């Protein structure tokens, strides 16, 4: 029982990270129709920036904020200088150009911040908590908490604020949104900034547990794709649920079945879900007009 | 009638170009100063099959596979494991590799190609993840993270094809046959049906193309070719390591198809050159080169969106695309304005 609880909490904390990254992934998918391969690199960018600043003596909270701002700027630049410049943007061409953005981001981080792995201290000091007989890292609770706040905030933002609704409108129907005065260019930029910001936040809060280095991004991005697809591409709630489920499934499979094959278990779950519910658990089918 | 006439003319011309290219390539062993350069030529030929196989499903039918490096690896491991653990002849191993990979792809295709949309990408993403784990964790079979060593080379008339100079002619011949068959397929009625799916799946459907069957067969064939390339790689390199076949490589292959010219017959030739040369360059100057490579990629994609092959004559027929019909993905932002401003100039 205690072991189960422990696995559940560690699964939820990994799952929260997947969910945050998948959130940004979903936002870009909705506004461009493209799979964003740079998502994982932004996570790494956030972690590496915060860790480098902290090592240079900047307070933890300030390094966190600067890291998020740096990533947001990177998202803005990627959209303005690269994606927005495509002459005939299509889902395929944007997807492919995000691979180029990912390669550039990764190599820039490697050149500027170095190749060594970097870490951060846990937010509330070293130490594990005992809950109902199980041992839990305090940072895991921080991750779950921050991710929960972030998810609640973005649900509110996209559901209840004018700006959030405008972004959704621009994603659903760019021409119609432009007619009522929503700039498609600006809303694309905002989507990229939002995606990069959440990714960087996830990168900062996970760094105390896992360390980070310039080549950590790809695998996280890969897992976030799986999470977004598990929940249903294009659904914000789906991304969150998919992320949490993937994290818990991995953790349980690792603890109860075999630590060697835990990644495979997650992918088998993904394949089975896709065969049974091709739109993911919460996604709605895309209706295509001819 | 007229269209058919034109395509036969093109077929003749393309066949002549392909034949000349292959004759020119036969000079490679004689002009290579050393075995290293010669083996780069061999890797180019193997990569050509690999990139062309991905182009078949991604460029012709518009379905992106994110598991092609996985299929390549599965082919390498099937043939390699059969030869190392069971002592089966590499020739039979190669056939088994193509069959096993094709069968796996057939199952994935049946499950994910029923619907329009990025479902093949999702299914292959999951499959690629499973393969990566299996390559590393099935230690008794695959050798695990250390890789599979001791793979036997091909033998022909009692001679082992274990040096680049001997292996070159096998790769040269096999790749010639594959590219010749792909050219015939590209310009046949079936090939046109496949490419119609890329233009508009619903359109192809209404014209009588059984799109599910076509997509599944194309995907199976594409994966089987990747498996064949993997087996060739395994019996040339005589060693297979799981890192070669990861998710990153799959993504890179997708990029190579796009850089070369997605959906164009000659595209994979350029893609394979880049795919062969870039890792060699990166090995020499690791740091800055990666950034330069990324920048070049952005430049090519921004300024030559059709890929390198679209610059030289052989173009696929222009696709009339109007904004609303451009399927599920809404064309973002300025495309609407550009359409209005630039339509007269660009058409």
Contacts between the chains, C-beta under 8 A, distances in Angstrom:
chain1	res1	chain2	res2	distance
A	31	B	332	7.0
A	32	B	329	7.0
A	32	B	332	5.4
A	33	B	328	6.3
A	33	B	329	2.5
A	33	B	330	6.7
A	34	B	329	7.2
A	35	B	118	7.1
A	35	B	121	6.9
A	37	B	251	6.3
A	82	B	298	5.7
A	82	B	302	7.4
A	84	B	333	6.9
A	84	B	334	7.6
A	85	B	302	5.5
A	86	B	301	7.5
A	86	B	302	6.5
A	86	B	305	6.9
A	87	B	302	7.6
A	87	B	305	6.2
A	87	B	338	7.2
A	88	B	305	6.1
A	88	B	321	8.0
A	88	B	335	6.7
A	88	B	338	8.0
A	89	B	331	6.2
A	89	B	332	5.1
A	89	B	333	7.5
A	89	B	335	5.9
A	90	B	326	6.9
A	90	B	329	6.7
A	90	B	331	7.1
A	91	B	328	7.7
A	91	B	329	3.8
A	92	B	62	7.5
A	92	B	64	7.3
A	92	B	258	7.6
A	92	B	262	7.4
A	93	B	258	7.7
A	93	B	301	6.7
A	93	B	305	6.0
A	94	B	332	7.6
A	95	B	64	7.6
A	96	B	254	6.8
A	96	B	255	5.9
A	96	B	258	4.5
A	96	B	301	6.3
A	97	B	298	6.6
A	97	B	301	5.0
A	97	B	302	7.7
A	99	B	251	5.7
A	99	B	252	7.8
A	99	B	254	7.4
A	99	B	255	5.2
A	99	B	297	7.6
A	100	B	255	7.5
A	100	B	294	5.3
A	100	B	297	4.0
A	100	B	298	4.6
A	100	B	301	6.4
A	101	B	294	7.8
A	101	B	298	7.5
A	103	B	290	6.4
A	103	B	291	8.0
A	103	B	293	6.6
A	103	B	294	3.7
A	103	B	297	6.8
A	104	B	291	6.2
A	104	B	294	3.8
A	104	B	295	6.6
A	104	B	298	7.1
A	106	B	290	7.3
A	107	B	287	7.6
A	107	B	288	7.9
A	107	B	290	3.9
A	107	B	291	4.0
A	107	B	294	6.0
A	108	B	291	6.5
A	110	B	287	6.8
A	110	B	290	7.3
A	111	B	287	6.0
A	111	B	288	7.1
A	111	B	291	6.6
A	171	B	330	7.6
A	172	B	330	7.4
A	173	B	330	6.7
A	174	B	330	5.2
A	174	B	331	7.2
A	174	B	332	6.2
A	174	B	333	6.3
A	174	B	336	7.0
A	175	B	323	7.5
A	175	B	336	5.5
A	178	B	336	7.2
A	184	B	332	6.5
A	184	B	333	3.8
A	184	B	334	7.5
A	185	B	333	4.8
A	185	B	334	6.7
A	188	B	332	5.9
A	188	B	333	5.6
A	218	B	247	7.2
A	218	B	248	5.8
A	219	B	247	7.9
A	222	B	125	7.6
A	222	B	129	7.2
A	222	B	247	5.4
A	225	B	122	8.0
A	225	B	125	6.0
A	226	B	125	6.7
A	226	B	126	6.8
A	226	B	129	7.1
A	229	B	122	4.6
A	229	B	125	7.2
A	233	B	118	7.1
A	233	B	122	7.7
A	260	B	133	7.9
A	260	B	137	4.6
A	261	B	133	6.3
A	261	B	137	6.0
A	263	B	129	6.4
A	263	B	132	7.7
A	263	B	133	4.8
A	264	B	129	7.2
A	264	B	130	5.0
A	264	B	133	3.9
A	264	B	134	6.7
A	264	B	137	7.6
A	266	B	129	7.4
A	267	B	126	4.4
A	267	B	127	7.4
A	267	B	129	3.9
A	267	B	130	4.6
A	267	B	133	7.4
A	268	B	126	7.7
A	268	B	130	6.5
A	270	B	122	7.7
A	270	B	125	7.9
A	270	B	126	4.2
A	270	B	129	7.8
A	271	B	111	7.8
A	271	B	123	6.5
A	271	B	126	4.4
A	271	B	127	6.8
A	271	B	130	7.6
A	274	B	111	7.4
A	274	B	112	6.7
A	274	B	119	6.9
A	274	B	122	5.7
A	274	B	123	5.8
A	274	B	126	7.0
A	275	B	111	4.8
A	275	B	112	7.9
A	278	B	112	7.5
A	278	B	114	7.6
A	278	B	115	5.4
A	278	B	119	5.6
A	286	B	117	6.0
A	286	B	328	4.8
A	288	B	116	6.4
A	288	B	202	7.5
A	288	B	327	5.9
A	288	B	328	5.6
A	289	B	324	7.7
A	290	B	202	5.2
A	290	B	325	7.6
